Amino acid sequence: MTTKQQPLNSGFGATTTAREALGNTRLDGTFAIVTGGYAGIGLETTRTLQASGATVIVPVRTPDKARAALAGLERVELEPLDLMDPASIDAFAARFIASGRPLHLLINNAGIMAAPLSRDARGFESQFATNHLGHFQLTARLWPALKQANGARVVCLSSRGHFFSDVDFEDPNFHQRPYDKWVAYGQSKTANILFAVGLDARGEAHRVRAFAVHPGGIMTELIRSMSEEEVRASIENSNKVEPLKTPEQGAATTVWCATSPQLEGKGGVYCENVDIAVMAPPDATIRRGVKEWAVDPKRADRLWTASEAWTGVRFNP
């Protein structure tokens, strides 16, 4: 059953915090994985989930930094993972599967933004490789544990940056066209939404539902590749849509999509400000809502097939 891409009038909004979005929901006995769960909105997501009883596994690329950020939090486990390294992804997932635990919540939160051109070992552009293909492979490898949960949710962190670009299926890695870091970022964020659409369509029969999220404009470590001038311009542009958010507010839509009873039986939609987003008009000049190209089921299927070919990894529903 396709969920309509229209607001539910959830009762929440742009200033809702992650704790408010969770409300009185308890997550005792729940297992969650939060990529990038030790910085920015990922850290706030980890804090909120563990505070309500969940066990949170945080994949880490920089262990010392992660240990410092997560010190004192209960039921938080650190495991090595590099989303640019296919072998590292497989090893992380294999360890979790071997533990025999179900996976109730998979938060594909980690990402990079506006990075200079670089490629992974397979030749994939770094933003596409990290933001989409790494999470595609991770989710595929964790699929048995998601099914085992008998009611799992996958949340894919996207952005209003998806307005910058659709997925270029002919040249996703900028071998023919000139590299533009914002076009590359936009493409990867569109891919995150299309992946949620495709995953939800395949997962519904197994009670695995997927959502894409725009967290809002937040000053986090994502800006590390940007100049001071670019940061100023980004803040100015973001403020034209809505004021910047705190990390606590930025994590709210993620937590809502992961836990809210309001979304029971729903999935495959793009959410912002703790509600399902509106469709953006084709001629929209303000980046609010979701572009049609990002929620098109046919494009989602095309990306799914291409991603399996690019990574050599197949889902086994």
WOLIN-V964003 format. One record per residue. N is the residue number from 0. RES is the residue in three letters. NEAR is the number of other C-alpha atoms within 8 Angstrom. Layout:
n=N res=RES near=NEAR
n=N res=RES near=NEAR
This chain:
n=0 res=MET near=2
n=1 res=THR near=6
n=2 res=THR near=8
n=3 res=LYS near=5
n=4 res=GLN near=10
n=5 res=GLN near=8
n=6 res=PRO near=9
n=7 res=LEU near=6
n=8 res=ASN near=6
n=9 res=SER near=8
n=10 res=GLY near=4
n=11 res=PHE near=10
n=12 res=GLY near=8
n=13 res=ALA near=8
n=14 res=THR near=7
n=15 res=THR near=12
n=16 res=THR near=11
n=17 res=ALA near=18
n=18 res=ARG near=9
n=19 res=GLU near=8
n=20 res=ALA near=14
n=21 res=LEU near=11
n=22 res=GLY near=6
n=23 res=ASN near=4
n=24 res=THR near=7
n=25 res=ARG near=6
n=26 res=LEU near=9
n=27 res=ASP near=8
n=28 res=GLY near=7
n=29 res=THR near=11
n=30 res=PHE near=13
n=31 res=ALA near=13
n=32 res=ILE near=12
n=33 res=VAL near=16
n=34 res=THR near=12
n=35 res=GLY near=13
n=36 res=GLY near=16
n=37 res=TYR near=13
n=38 res=ALA near=12
n=39 res=GLY near=10
n=40 res=ILE near=12
n=41 res=GLY near=15
n=42 res=LEU near=13
n=43 res=GLU near=14
n=44 res=THR near=14
n=45 res=THR near=13
n=46 res=ARG near=9
n=47 res=THR near=11
n=48 res=LEU near=13
n=49 res=GLN near=14
n=50 res=ALA near=8
n=51 res=SER near=10
n=52 res=GLY near=12
n=53 res=ALA near=14
n=54 res=THR near=14
n=55 res=VAL near=14
n=56 res=ILE near=12
n=57 res=VAL near=15
n=58 res=PRO near=14
n=59 res=VAL near=14
n=60 res=ARG near=7
n=61 res=THR near=6
n=62 res=PRO near=9
n=63 res=ASP near=6
n=64 res=LYS near=8
n=65 res=ALA near=12
n=66 res=ARG near=9
n=67 res=ALA near=7
n=68 res=ALA near=9
n=69 res=LEU near=10
n=70 res=ALA near=6
n=71 res=GLY near=4
n=72 res=LEU near=8
n=73 res=GLU near=6
n=74 res=ARG near=9
n=75 res=VAL near=11
n=76 res=GLU near=8
n=77 res=LEU near=11
n=78 res=GLU near=9
n=79 res=PRO near=10
n=80 res=LEU near=10
n=81 res=ASP near=10
n=82 res=LEU near=11
n=83 res=MET near=9
n=84 res=ASP near=10
n=85 res=PRO near=10
n=86 res=ALA near=6
n=87 res=SER near=11
n=88 res=ILE near=14
n=89 res=ASP near=10
n=90 res=ALA near=8
n=91 res=PHE near=12
n=92 res=ALA near=11
n=93 res=ALA near=9
n=94 res=ARG near=8
n=95 res=PHE near=10
n=96 res=ILE near=11
n=97 res=ALA near=7
n=98 res=SER near=6
n=99 res=GLY near=7
n=100 res=ARG near=9
n=101 res=PRO near=10
n=102 res=LEU near=16
n=103 res=HIS near=12
n=104 res=LEU near=14
n=105 res=LEU near=13
n=106 res=ILE near=14
n=107 res=ASN near=11
n=108 res=ASN near=12
n=109 res=ALA near=11
n=110 res=GLY near=9
n=111 res=ILE near=9
n=112 res=MET near=11
n=113 res=ALA near=12
n=114 res=ALA near=11
n=115 res=PRO near=6
n=116 res=LEU near=8
n=117 res=SER near=7
n=118 res=ARG near=10
n=119 res=ASP near=11
n=120 res=ALA near=6
n=121 res=ARG near=5
n=122 res=GLY near=7
n=123 res=PHE near=10
n=124 res=GLU near=13
n=125 res=SER near=12
n=126 res=GLN near=15
n=127 res=PHE near=15
n=128 res=ALA near=14
n=129 res=THR near=14
n=130 res=ASN near=14
n=131 res=HIS near=13
n=132 res=LEU near=11
n=133 res=GLY near=14
n=134 res=HIS near=11
n=135 res=PHE near=10
n=136 res=GLN near=12
n=137 res=LEU near=11
n=138 res=THR near=9
n=139 res=ALA near=11
n=140 res=ARG near=11
n=141 res=LEU near=12
n=142 res=TRP near=11
n=143 res=PRO near=8
n=144 res=ALA near=12
n=145 res=LEU near=15
n=146 res=LYS near=14
n=147 res=GLN near=8
n=148 res=ALA near=10
n=149 res=ASN near=9
n=150 res=GLY near=11
n=151 res=ALA near=14
n=152 res=ARG near=13
n=153 res=VAL near=14
n=154 res=VAL near=17
n=155 res=CYS near=14
n=156 res=LEU near=15
n=157 res=SER near=14
n=158 res=SER near=10
n=159 res=ARG near=11
n=160 res=GLY near=9
n=161 res=HIS near=16
n=162 res=PHE near=11
n=163 res=PHE near=10
n=164 res=SER near=10
n=165 res=ASP near=12
n=166 res=VAL near=9
n=167 res=ASP near=7
n=168 res=PHE near=6
n=169 res=GLU near=4
n=170 res=ASP near=9
n=171 res=PRO near=9
n=172 res=ASN near=8
n=173 res=PHE near=9
n=174 res=HIS near=6
n=175 res=GLN near=5
n=176 res=ARG near=6
n=177 res=PRO near=6
n=178 res=TYR near=8
n=179 res=ASP near=6
n=180 res=LYS near=11
n=181 res=TRP near=9
n=182 res=VAL near=10
n=183 res=ALA near=13
n=184 res=TYR near=15
n=185 res=GLY near=14
n=186 res=GLN near=15
n=187 res=SER near=14
n=188 res=LYS near=15
n=189 res=THR near=16
n=190 res=ALA near=13
n=191 res=ASN near=14
n=192 res=ILE near=16
n=193 res=LEU near=15
n=194 res=PHE near=12
n=195 res=ALA near=16
n=196 res=VAL near=17
n=197 res=GLY near=13
n=198 res=LEU near=11
n=199 res=ASP near=14
n=200 res=ALA near=8
n=201 res=ARG near=8
n=202 res=GLY near=12
n=203 res=GLU near=9
n=204 res=ALA near=6
n=205 res=HIS near=8
n=206 res=ARG near=10
n=207 res=VAL near=15
n=208 res=ARG near=15
n=209 res=ALA near=16
n=210 res=PHE near=18
n=211 res=ALA near=15
n=212 res=VAL near=15
n=213 res=HIS near=13
n=214 res=PRO near=15
n=215 res=GLY near=11
n=216 res=GLY near=10
n=217 res=ILE near=10
n=218 res=MET near=8
n=219 res=THR near=9
n=220 res=GLU near=7
n=221 res=LEU near=9
n=222 res=ILE near=10
n=223 res=ARG near=5
n=224 res=SER near=9
n=225 res=MET near=10
n=226 res=SER near=6
n=227 res=GLU near=6
n=228 res=GLU near=7
n=229 res=GLU near=8
n=230 res=VAL near=10
n=231 res=ARG near=8
n=232 res=ALA near=8
n=233 res=SER near=8
n=234 res=ILE near=10
n=235 res=GLU near=8
n=236 res=ASN near=8
n=237 res=SER near=11
n=238 res=ASN near=9
n=239 res=LYS near=8
n=240 res=VAL near=9
n=241 res=GLU near=6
n=242 res=PRO near=8
n=243 res=LEU near=11
n=244 res=LYS near=12
n=245 res=THR near=8
n=246 res=PRO near=11
n=247 res=GLU near=12
n=248 res=GLN near=12
n=249 res=GLY near=15
n=250 res=ALA near=15
n=251 res=ALA near=17
n=252 res=THR near=17
n=253 res=THR near=14
n=254 res=VAL near=15
n=255 res=TRP near=12
n=256 res=CYS near=13
n=257 res=ALA near=11
n=258 res=THR near=8
n=259 res=SER near=11
n=260 res=PRO near=5
n=261 res=GLN near=5
n=262 res=LEU near=8
n=263 res=GLU near=6
n=264 res=GLY near=4
n=265 res=LYS near=8
n=266 res=GLY near=12
n=267 res=GLY near=16
n=268 res=VAL near=15
n=269 res=TYR near=14
n=270 res=CYS near=14
n=271 res=GLU near=13
n=272 res=ASN near=15
n=273 res=VAL near=15
n=274 res=ASP near=13
n=275 res=ILE near=12
n=276 res=ALA near=14
n=277 res=VAL near=10
n=278 res=MET near=10
n=279 res=ALA near=11
n=280 res=PRO near=6
n=281 res=PRO near=6
n=282 res=ASP near=4
n=283 res=ALA near=7
n=284 res=THR near=4
n=285 res=ILE near=6
n=286 res=ARG near=9
n=287 res=ARG near=8
n=288 res=GLY near=10
n=289 res=VAL near=13
n=290 res=LYS near=12
n=291 res=GLU near=9
n=292 res=TRP near=8
n=293 res=ALA near=14
n=294 res=VAL near=14
n=295 res=ASP near=10
n=296 res=PRO near=9
n=297 res=LYS near=6
n=298 res=ARG near=11
n=299 res=ALA near=14
n=300 res=ASP near=9
n=301 res=ARG near=8
n=302 res=LEU near=12
n=303 res=TRP near=10
n=304 res=THR near=8
n=305 res=ALA near=8
n=306 res=SER near=12
n=307 res=GLU near=10
n=308 res=ALA near=8
n=309 res=TRP near=6
n=310 res=THR near=8
n=311 res=GLY near=7
n=312 res=VAL near=9
n=313 res=ARG near=6
n=314 res=PHE near=7
n=315 res=ASN near=5
n=316 res=PRO near=5
